[in-house]
Every structure is written in C-alpha cells, then in structure tokens.
Amino acid sequence: MNEIKNLKLLAAKIRLDVLEMLMHRGYGHLGGSMSIVELFAVLYGKHLNVDPKNPNKEDRDMVVLSKGHAGPAWYSALAEMGYFPKEVLLTLNDGGTILPSHPDRNLTPGVDATTGSLGQGTSIAAGIATGQKFKGKNAYTYLIVGDGELNEGQCWEAFMYISQKKLNNCIVIIDDNKRQLDGYTKDIINHYDLKTKMESFGFKTVRVDGSDVKAIDSAITELKAVKDQAVCIVLDTIKGQGIKYFEDMFSNHSVKFNNESINQAADEAVEKLKAYIAKEEA
C-alpha cells in the first residue's frame, strides 16, 4: 500500500511541476503531458533501472518519448528524481536552456533519444532494443507513443519489425488520450481498437486505465514476464488528465495561459495539488 501511495504522490508532484513550468512559460503542451503523468510516476518511481547520479551508466533502461511534445512531463519526472535541480524546470524553452521544447539527448541529463518529429521515436526505440539484445544486456527500452502519432506509417513499420524480431525488451506504450492537435483521433484517422490492432501485429497487449498507477504497475510487471513475443500497453487516458478544467477544454493540446478563466483554473489546480502533497508528506 505504501508503494502505491508513494507512486500517487510522485504523480502529483510531476503534475504540479508540469503545470507550474507551463504557467511560468505562459504556454505549452499541457494536454499530452498530463495524460502520461501517472506512467512516468510508475516508471521512475519503481520500474526503471537508472541512476540519476550516473545518467550514462551501462546496462541502464532507456525511455524513448516518441511524442516529444510531451517533454514537460518527462522533464518534471527527471527533476523529481534528481537528474537536475527543480529550479531548472522554469527555464523551459529559454535560450540556452537544457530543457528545449522537445527532448534532446545532447542537452538534458537522463534523455537518451532526441525526439519530436512524430513517428521517428518508434524506429529509434526498435534500434536501441535490438542493440540491447545483441549485446546481451538485461535492460528494457520503454517506447511512449501518442495515439495521434500513429497516423505516421513509420510507427507501423517499426511495430512490424519489433514483432518480427520478438523484441520483448521493447515495451511499447501507447497513450490513447483520443485527441491530437486538431481534433479527435476517431474523426481524423480512426485507429479503431488499438488493443486488437496491436494483437494482430503479433503483440501481447494489455489495456489499462492510464490514471491508475496500480494498474500501470501491474501491466508492466505482467509484460516483463513475457518471453519470445513483442509486448504493448494501451493506456486509456484523458488529454489534460488530472485537472477537470483542462480535461474538458477541447483545444488543450497546447494551452496559452492568457485569460482569466484559464489562469484561475490553473491557480486552483496548483493549490489543490500542493495541499494533497503536503497532506501525504505530513
């Protein structure tokens, strides 16, 4: 129980960090960052074999955030784990920052893959996982890909390769938040049932509530036990997850904090998150 409590607490801290850094910046990719907060809490709070004091250690697990616009969620998780001081979060997108709009492996400690050109992270992850297999490393690659991103054919080419090579060390995680930049995924390019589709590509696939840290933890644990088959988690999420106002906002892909209603909702969310964190840490 304490483990789950700690994961929920970490998720709240990451969500607060994301909100505060975007409010400070005045704009940013809020929707898709919030929908993977719980995922990052579970990864960094329990599953990843990494060392913030030695980001380049051998045999570490690697994360590939193919939906690179959700970088603020990743940066927040890295800061919470001690890869760099939390004050650095407020330099997001500044000139000379180590936290650019999309992740850059040459700038940010803990980032192993430069991403943001949608679709390309899937191939990068496939290559990393292949290298891990060839070298006999006991390590995982966690590929995080957006549902809107799956419009890119490169994703499906990579999935076919991952399945053909039975790269069970590449855990594919699809953030199914049902929206993309300019609308609902079902209206733009309908992927239909992603679990069924990934299963048809040869993946052992589970679908879980992406706001439930216990369910995410259980899914990762289950798939780590799978041998000789590619694996996938479909996260059933909400864009803007965890803050009702932003969940209900239609155009929440990138939010501008430039009107009274948005600013008030953000301020209230900050206070609520701070109160929850203080209570849980007391």
C-alpha positions in Angstrom: 0.0 0.0 0.0 2.8 2.4 0.8 4.3 1.7 -2.6 1.1 2.8 -4.4 0.8 5.8 -2.1 4.3 6.9 -3.0 3.6 6.5 -6.7 0.5 8.6 -6.4 2.4 11.2 -4.5 5.1 11.2 -7.2 2.4 11.6 -9.9 1.0 14.6 -8.0 4.5 16.2 -7.8 5.1 15.7 -11.5 1.6 17.1 -12.4 2.3 20.2 -10.2 5.7 20.7 -11.8 4.3 20.5 -15.3 1.6 23.0 -14.5 3.9 25.4 -12.8 6.5 25.3 -15.6 3.9 25.9 -18.3 2.3 28.7 -16.3 5.7 30.3 -15.9 6.4 29.9 -19.6 2.9 31.2 -20.5 2.1 28.4 -22.9 2.9 24.8 -23.7 1.9 21.3 -24.4 -0.3 20.6 -21.5 -2.8 18.0 -22.7 -0.4 15.3 -23.8 1.9 15.9 -20.9 -0.8 15.5 -18.3 -2.0 12.2 -19.8 1.3 10.4 -19.2 2.0 11.8 -15.7 1.0 8.5 -13.9 3.0 6.5 -16.4 6.2 8.5 -15.6 5.5 8.2 -11.9 5.4 4.4 -12.2 8.4 4.2 -14.5 10.7 6.4 -12.4 9.1 5.5 -9.1 9.5 1.8 -9.5 10.5 0.1 -12.7 13.4 1.9 -14.4 16.9 0.6 -13.7 18.6 4.1 -13.9 20.9 6.2 -11.8 20.4 10.0 -11.7 23.9 10.4 -10.4 25.2 8.5 -13.4 22.8 9.0 -16.3 25.1 7.2 -18.8 25.7 4.0 -16.7 26.0 0.8 -18.6 23.0 -1.6 -18.8 20.5 1.1 -17.9 17.0 1.0 -19.0 16.1 3.6 -21.6 13.0 5.8 -22.3 12.1 7.0 -25.8 9.4 9.6 -25.7 8.4 9.5 -29.3 5.6 12.0 -28.6 8.3 14.5 -27.9 5.9 17.5 -27.4 5.1 15.9 -24.0 8.6 16.7 -22.9 7.4 18.8 -19.9 6.1 15.6 -18.2 9.5 13.8 -18.7 11.5 16.8 -17.5 9.4 17.0 -14.4 9.9 13.3 -13.7 13.7 13.7 -14.2 13.8 16.7 -11.9 11.9 14.9 -9.2 14.4 12.0 -9.4 17.3 14.3 -9.0 18.8 14.4 -12.5 19.0 18.2 -12.2 17.7 20.9 -9.8 13.9 21.5 -9.9 14.6 25.3 -10.5 15.8 24.4 -14.0 12.2 23.5 -14.9 11.3 27.2 -15.1 13.9 27.6 -17.9 11.7 25.5 -20.3 12.2 26.8 -23.8 14.5 29.7 -22.7 17.5 30.5 -24.9 20.4 28.3 -23.8 18.2 26.0 -21.6 18.9 22.3 -21.1 15.1 21.8 -21.5 14.1 22.5 -25.1 10.6 22.2 -26.4 11.3 18.6 -27.5 13.8 16.3 -25.8 17.4 16.5 -26.9 19.8 13.8 -25.8 22.7 16.2 -26.1 21.2 18.7 -23.7 19.2 17.0 -20.9 20.6 14.6 -18.4 18.5 11.4 -18.5 17.3 11.8 -22.0 18.7 9.0 -24.3 16.8 9.8 -27.5 16.2 13.1 -29.3 12.5 13.1 -30.4 9.7 15.2 -31.6 9.4 14.5 -35.3 6.4 12.2 -34.8 6.9 8.6 -35.7 10.6 8.6 -35.6 10.9 7.6 -32.0 9.4 4.2 -32.7 12.3 3.3 -35.1 14.8 4.7 -32.6 13.4 2.5 -29.8 13.4 -0.5 -32.1 17.1 0.1 -32.8 18.0 0.6 -29.2 16.2 -2.6 -28.2 17.9 -4.5 -30.9 21.3 -3.3 -29.7 20.4 -4.3 -26.1 19.5 -7.8 -27.4 22.7 -8.2 -29.5 24.9 -7.2 -26.5 23.0 -9.5 -24.1 22.0 -6.6 -21.8 19.4 -7.2 -19.2 17.8 -3.9 -20.0 14.5 -2.6 -21.3 13.5 0.2 -23.7 10.2 1.9 -22.9 8.7 3.4 -26.0 6.0 6.0 -25.4 4.0 6.9 -28.5 0.9 9.0 -28.9 -2.4 7.8 -30.5 -2.4 10.7 -32.9 1.2 10.0 -33.7 0.1 6.6 -35.0 -1.1 8.4 -38.2 2.5 8.1 -39.2 3.2 5.0 -41.2 6.7 4.8 -39.8 5.1 3.7 -36.5 3.6 0.6 -38.0 6.8 -0.3 -39.9 8.6 -0.2 -36.6 5.9 -2.3 -34.9 6.2 -4.9 -37.6 9.9 -5.1 -37.0 9.6 -5.2 -33.2 7.1 -8.0 -33.5 9.1 -10.0 -36.2 12.3 -9.8 -34.0 10.3 -10.6 -30.9 11.8 -7.7 -29.0 10.1 -8.3 -25.7 12.6 -5.9 -24.1 11.0 -3.0 -26.0 7.8 -2.2 -24.1 5.6 -0.3 -26.4 3.2 2.1 -24.5 0.5 3.9 -26.5 -1.0 7.0 -24.9 -4.6 6.6 -26.1 -5.9 10.0 -25.0 -8.2 10.1 -28.0 -7.2 13.6 -29.2 -4.5 15.1 -31.3 -3.5 18.6 -32.3 -6.6 19.5 -34.2 -9.4 17.2 -33.0 -10.4 13.7 -32.0 -8.4 10.8 -33.4 -11.5 9.0 -34.4 -12.5 11.9 -36.7 -9.1 12.5 -38.2 -7.8 8.9 -38.8 -9.7 6.3 -36.9 -7.4 3.6 -35.5 -10.4 1.6 -34.2 -9.5 -0.7 -31.3 -5.7 -0.3 -30.7 -5.5 -3.4 -28.5 -7.0 -5.6 -31.2 -4.8 -3.9 -33.8 -1.6 -4.4 -31.9 -2.5 -8.0 -31.2 -3.0 -8.5 -34.9 0.6 -7.3 -35.3 1.8 -10.1 -33.0 2.0 -8.2 -29.7 0.9 -9.4 -26.3 -1.2 -6.4 -25.5 -3.0 -5.2 -22.3 -5.2 -2.2 -22.0 -5.3 -0.3 -18.7 -6.6 2.8 -17.0 -3.8 5.3 -17.6 -4.7 7.3 -14.5 -4.3 4.3 -12.2 -0.7 3.8 -11.0 -1.5 0.3 -9.6 -2.9 -0.8 -13.0 0.0 0.6 -14.9 2.5 -1.1 -12.5 0.7 -4.4 -12.8 0.7 -4.2 -16.6 4.4 -3.5 -16.8 5.2 -6.3 -14.4 3.0 -8.7 -16.4 4.7 -7.9 -19.7 8.2 -8.1 -18.3 7.4 -11.8 -17.7 6.5 -12.4 -21.4 9.1 -14.3 -23.4 9.6 -14.7 -27.1 6.9 -12.1 -28.1 6.6 -8.4 -28.6 4.6 -6.5 -25.9 2.4 -3.5 -25.7 0.4 -1.4 -23.2 -2.5 0.7 -24.4 -3.1 3.4 -21.8 -6.7 4.5 -21.7 -6.1 8.2 -20.8 -7.7 11.6 -21.0 -5.9 14.6 -22.6 -5.3 17.1 -19.8 -5.6 14.2 -17.3 -5.9 15.0 -13.6 -7.3 18.6 -13.9 -11.0 18.6 -14.8 -11.0 22.1 -16.3 -8.3 21.1 -18.8 -9.7 17.7 -19.4 -12.9 19.4 -20.6 -11.1 22.0 -22.7 -11.4 21.0 -26.3 -8.3 22.7 -27.6 -6.0 21.5 -24.8 -3.1 20.2 -27.0 -1.2 23.4 -26.4 -2.6 25.8 -23.8 -2.0 29.6 -23.5 -2.3 31.0 -20.0 -3.7 34.3 -21.3 -7.2 34.7 -19.9 -8.9 34.9 -16.5 -10.8 31.6 -16.7 -7.7 29.5 -17.7 -5.5 31.3 -15.2 -8.0 30.8 -12.4 -8.4 27.1 -13.1 -4.6 26.7 -13.2 -4.2 28.6 -9.9 -6.9 26.4 -8.2 -5.3 23.2 -9.5 -1.9 24.3 -8.2 -3.3 24.9 -4.7 -5.2 21.6 -4.8 -2.1 19.7 -5.8 0.1 21.5 -3.2 -2.5 20.6 -0.5 -2.6 17.0 -1.5 1.2 16.7 -1.5 1.5 18.4 1.9 -1.1 16.1 3.4 0.6 13.0 2.0 4.0 14.0 3.2 2.9 15.0 6.7 
